């Protein structure tokens, strides 16, 4: 997730993302408005989310960010009621920059690990 997120400032979305944004993830592609709504859902469910850039690499018009997110599950998220559990999630994104804004994002994160930490997926039985 890109700029303005640690401040949960959805109004800054226009400043960082191009109108014709394409956001790629395992859940399919999203356009500008769809991704903005996804960010709003994250901000509502995890109001204390903090994303730390563990590494940044840039070449040409692409930037890679390896990150760690820490947050508390304080609101309903994708049908999962708030658990109050603290979550640590790792991930990475590749951003394509065009005209000073993020035009395309390739997103990958440990969503399974986050769901396990929430208790939404039980640990494997032994």
Backbone bond lengths (Angstrom), bond angles and torsions (degrees), N, CA, C in turn:
res aa  C-N    CA-C-N  psi(-1)  N-CA   C-N-CA  omega(-1)  CA-C   N-CA-C  phi
1 X - - - 1.435 - - 1.515 109.03 -
2 X 1.291 115.05 141.98 1.461 119.52 -168.93 1.510 114.86 -93.84
3 X 1.328 115.51 -152.87 1.447 124.27 -170.73 1.511 115.29 -58.19
4 X 1.311 115.73 148.94 1.448 122.69 176.57 1.518 113.91 82.12
5 X 1.317 117.36 -1.61 1.454 118.79 -172.39 1.510 113.73 -76.61
6 X 1.308 119.99 -36.70 1.456 119.50 179.39 1.518 111.42 -66.05
7 X 1.319 116.86 -22.60 1.460 120.55 175.77 1.525 111.02 -93.67
8 X 1.346 116.42 -3.46 1.465 122.84 -178.68 1.524 110.59 54.24
9 X 1.314 115.80 38.67 1.454 122.23 -176.29 1.525 109.98 -96.01
10 X 1.318 115.83 86.87 1.468 120.28 -178.63 1.532 110.78 -64.93
11 X 1.320 117.38 -23.34 1.471 120.38 178.43 1.526 111.59 -67.94
12 X 1.330 117.74 -20.03 1.467 121.30 178.19 1.527 112.14 -82.41
13 X 1.312 116.73 -3.80 1.463 121.55 -177.09 1.536 110.91 -53.76
14 X 1.330 116.68 -46.34 1.470 121.88 -178.94 1.519 112.14 -61.37
15 X 1.319 116.28 -30.33 1.465 121.15 -178.35 1.526 111.54 -68.94
16 X 1.338 116.94 -33.06 1.458 121.31 -172.62 1.528 115.08 -103.17
17 X 1.327 117.63 -27.78 1.465 120.93 -173.22 1.523 112.13 -113.12
18 X 1.333 115.02 139.09 1.468 121.66 177.15 1.528 109.62 -71.40
19 X 1.320 116.30 150.50 1.467 121.85 179.64 1.530 112.37 -59.49
20 X 1.335 116.37 -30.29 1.476 120.52 -178.18 1.534 111.59 -101.31
21 X 1.329 116.41 29.66 1.455 123.46 179.20 1.530 111.73 -50.89
22 X 1.327 115.47 140.88 1.461 122.62 168.88 1.524 106.41 -122.77
23 X 1.329 116.02 122.38 1.461 122.90 179.77 1.527 107.46 -111.91
24 X 1.335 116.04 115.36 1.464 121.78 -178.10 1.529 109.45 -100.61
25 X 1.340 116.73 133.15 1.464 121.00 173.74 1.523 108.21 -150.62
26 X 1.310 115.92 177.22 1.463 120.84 178.62 1.526 111.76 -62.85
27 X 1.324 117.05 -17.59 1.467 121.59 -179.45 1.523 112.46 -90.97
28 X 1.315 117.20 3.76 1.462 121.50 -178.35 1.518 110.99 106.77
29 X 1.294 114.76 176.51 1.463 120.86 -178.40 1.525 110.83 -84.90
30 X 1.330 114.63 146.79 1.457 121.70 174.85 1.519 108.85 -126.65
31 X 1.331 115.30 148.99 1.460 119.85 174.38 1.529 108.58 -92.02
32 X 1.300 115.30 -176.34 1.469 122.53 -177.48 1.529 111.86 -51.53
33 X 1.330 117.13 -54.81 1.461 121.02 -175.25 1.520 111.61 -66.68
34 X 1.331 117.75 -40.15 1.461 120.96 179.02 1.531 111.03 -63.04
35 X 1.322 116.26 -43.72 1.458 119.40 179.81 1.531 111.23 -67.10
36 X 1.311 117.07 -37.05 1.465 121.05 177.21 1.532 110.03 -60.98
37 X 1.331 116.86 -41.56 1.469 121.08 177.90 1.525 111.00 -66.39
38 X 1.337 117.39 -37.01 1.466 121.21 176.00 1.521 110.06 -61.15
39 X 1.328 116.89 -44.49 1.467 120.65 178.84 1.528 110.82 -61.93
40 X 1.328 118.00 -41.23 1.462 121.16 177.90 1.527 110.76 -59.79
41 X 1.344 116.94 -41.04 1.466 121.25 179.80 1.523 110.51 -64.71
42 X 1.339 117.21 -41.22 1.462 120.95 176.86 1.524 110.68 -63.01
43 X 1.345 117.50 -45.20 1.464 120.89 -178.89 1.530 110.99 -61.99
44 X 1.344 117.73 -36.46 1.462 121.48 -179.80 1.529 111.52 -71.50
45 X 1.327 116.94 -41.38 1.464 120.97 -176.83 1.519 112.72 -78.32
46 X 1.324 115.97 -30.54 1.466 121.33 -174.46 1.525 109.95 -130.43
47 X 1.332 117.90 68.05 1.466 120.66 -171.53 1.527 115.16 -64.33
48 X 1.332 117.28 -16.22 1.463 119.31 179.50 1.535 112.06 -103.78
49 X 1.331 117.26 14.40 1.467 120.70 -177.37 1.522 111.63 -56.85
50 X 1.319 114.74 130.29 1.470 121.71 174.44 1.519 107.42 -128.09
51 X 1.320 116.19 127.09 1.463 121.99 179.28 1.521 108.28 -108.56
52 X 1.316 115.56 125.37 1.458 122.13 179.03 1.519 108.56 -108.74
53 X 1.321 116.87 128.28 1.467 121.14 174.97 1.523 107.61 -78.20
54 X 1.333 116.29 114.00 1.466 121.21 178.29 1.519 110.96 -82.34
55 X 1.317 116.21 -29.24 1.467 120.86 179.03 1.520 108.71 -159.18
56 X 1.310 116.89 144.83 1.459 123.83 175.68 1.523 108.21 -131.06
57 X 1.313 116.07 132.63 1.457 122.36 176.59 1.513 107.61 -130.72
58 X 1.331 116.65 138.31 1.460 119.74 -179.68 1.517 109.92 -134.65
59 X 1.323 114.22 140.23 1.457 120.85 173.58 1.521 107.74 -153.28
60 X 1.315 115.44 127.43 1.464 119.74 -178.39 1.517 110.19 60.22
61 X 1.327 116.13 -126.66 1.463 120.11 -178.73 1.530 112.39 -101.22
62 X 1.339 117.40 19.75 1.464 120.71 -179.70 1.529 110.97 -120.69
63 X 1.331 114.39 143.19 1.464 122.54 176.47 1.526 107.16 -128.98
64 X 1.328 115.56 133.38 1.463 121.52 175.55 1.521 107.70 -108.53
65 X 1.333 115.62 130.69 1.465 120.94 176.96 1.521 108.28 -120.77
66 X 1.325 116.27 122.70 1.460 122.82 170.84 1.519 104.77 -99.69
67 X 1.329 116.96 129.21 1.450 119.25 -170.23 1.520 113.41 -138.29
68 X 1.333 114.48 162.95 1.453 123.70 170.58 1.522 107.26 -127.52
69 X 1.318 115.86 128.88 1.467 121.25 175.92 1.522 108.71 -108.98
70 X 1.324 115.61 136.30 1.469 122.15 174.37 1.515 107.30 -123.85
71 X 1.334 115.88 132.56 1.451 119.68 -177.18 1.524 110.69 -163.05
72 X 1.331 114.86 167.12 1.456 122.68 176.92 1.521 107.81 -114.88
73 X 1.315 116.00 134.12 1.472 121.78 -179.54 1.530 108.91 -78.36
74 X 1.338 115.92 90.15 1.468 121.59 -173.03 1.517 114.04 -105.54
75 X 1.328 117.98 -5.87 1.463 121.00 -179.70 1.513 110.61 -143.51
76 X 1.319 116.02 163.96 1.465 121.34 179.42 1.522 109.91 -58.62
77 X 1.327 115.29 137.53 1.467 119.69 178.98 1.521 108.78 -142.26
78 X 1.308 116.44 123.36 1.478 125.00 -177.80 1.531 111.36 42.86
79 X 1.322 115.95 45.04 1.455 121.12 177.36 1.512 114.96 84.64
80 X 1.327 118.03 -1.02 1.464 121.78 -179.68 1.531 107.98 -97.22
81 X 1.335 117.46 116.23 1.472 118.96 178.74 1.523 111.53 -62.36
82 X 1.316 116.03 154.61 1.468 121.43 178.64 1.524 110.34 -54.40
83 X 1.332 115.00 136.74 1.468 120.45 179.59 1.522 112.25 -111.79
84 X 1.331 117.55 -17.06 1.455 121.05 -176.29 1.517 113.42 75.30
85 X 1.323 116.77 5.62 1.467 120.49 -177.19 1.520 111.23 -82.59
86 X 1.331 115.25 145.56 1.461 121.94 175.38 1.522 108.86 -83.81
87 X 1.312 115.68 136.64 1.460 122.41 -175.26 1.524 109.28 -124.86
88 X 1.329 115.55 140.85 1.463 121.52 168.44 1.520 106.65 -123.19
89 X 1.313 116.03 126.74 1.461 122.08 -175.54 1.521 109.31 -131.11
90 X 1.310 115.82 137.48 1.469 121.81 178.23 1.525 109.00 -107.45
91 X 1.329 115.47 152.97 1.457 118.93 177.14 1.510 111.72 -170.97
92 X 1.325 113.58 -179.56 1.462 119.11 174.97 1.517 109.18 -150.19
93 X 1.323 113.88 154.58 1.455 121.73 178.86 1.518 109.11 -138.01
94 X 1.308 114.79 147.23 1.458 121.79 170.28 1.523 105.75 -114.74
95 X 1.313 115.79 125.37 1.463 122.10 179.47 1.522 109.36 -109.34
96 X 1.333 116.68 132.46 1.464 120.90 169.74 1.515 106.72 -102.55
97 X 1.334 114.80 123.46 1.455 121.63 -176.65 1.527 109.32 -98.94
98 X 1.302 115.34 134.31 1.471 121.48 177.20 1.522 108.23 -141.23
99 X 1.317 116.80 127.07 1.465 122.48 -179.60 1.533 112.12 53.08
100 X 1.337 116.14 38.97 1.451 121.39 175.62 1.518 115.63 78.39
101 X 1.338 118.17 5.86 1.466 121.57 179.57 1.527 110.06 -128.16
102 X 1.321 114.99 160.26 1.465 120.70 176.38 1.520 107.98 -76.57
103 X 1.337 115.67 117.91 1.460 121.21 -177.16 1.526 112.19 -102.41
104 X 1.333 116.32 -24.34 1.454 119.97 -177.76 1.526 108.38 -152.11
105 X 1.342 116.17 142.25 1.458 121.96 -179.78 1.522 108.29 -133.99
106 X 1.325 115.22 134.50 1.465 121.94 169.33 1.519 105.20 -111.19
107 X 1.328 117.33 119.73 1.464 123.75 -170.71 1.522 110.65 -117.64
108 X 1.333 116.28 135.17 1.455 121.62 176.56 1.525 107.33 -146.37
109 X 1.342 116.99 129.93 1.462 119.58 178.81 1.523 110.28 -149.05
110 X 1.310 115.11 167.86 1.456 121.85 178.94 1.526 109.27 -84.45
111 X 1.318 116.50 72.63 1.458 121.54 -179.68 1.523 111.08 -68.97
112 X 1.327 117.90 -35.73 1.461 121.20 178.70 1.529 110.21 -61.91
113 X 1.324 116.13 -44.41 1.465 120.12 177.78 1.520 111.95 -60.57
114 X 1.326 116.70 -40.87 1.467 120.62 179.22 1.525 110.45 -64.82
115 X 1.329 117.54 -43.39 1.462 120.93 178.92 1.525 111.50 -64.14
116 X 1.324 116.87 -36.60 1.471 120.27 175.99 1.524 110.52 -64.51
117 X 1.340 116.98 -43.14 1.467 120.51 179.69 1.523 111.43 -64.04
118 X 1.350 116.92 -31.96 1.467 121.42 177.12 1.522 111.39 -72.17
119 X 1.336 116.15 -20.05 1.460 120.19 -175.63 1.506 112.18 89.18
120 X 1.344 117.50 8.32 1.458 121.58 -179.53 1.518 111.95 -75.72
121 X 1.329 116.56 -23.14 1.459 122.92 177.32 1.520 106.57 -124.04
122 X 1.328 116.62 121.17 1.471 118.39 -178.61 1.524 111.43 -68.82
123 X 1.333 116.27 151.96 1.471 118.53 176.38 1.522 109.22 -66.54
124 X 1.325 117.89 153.80 1.470 119.48 179.69 1.526 110.76 -62.99
125 X 1.316 114.89 143.45 1.474 117.60 177.71 1.519 109.82 -78.38
126 X 1.308 114.96 151.78 1.473 119.41 -176.80 1.504 111.10 -96.28
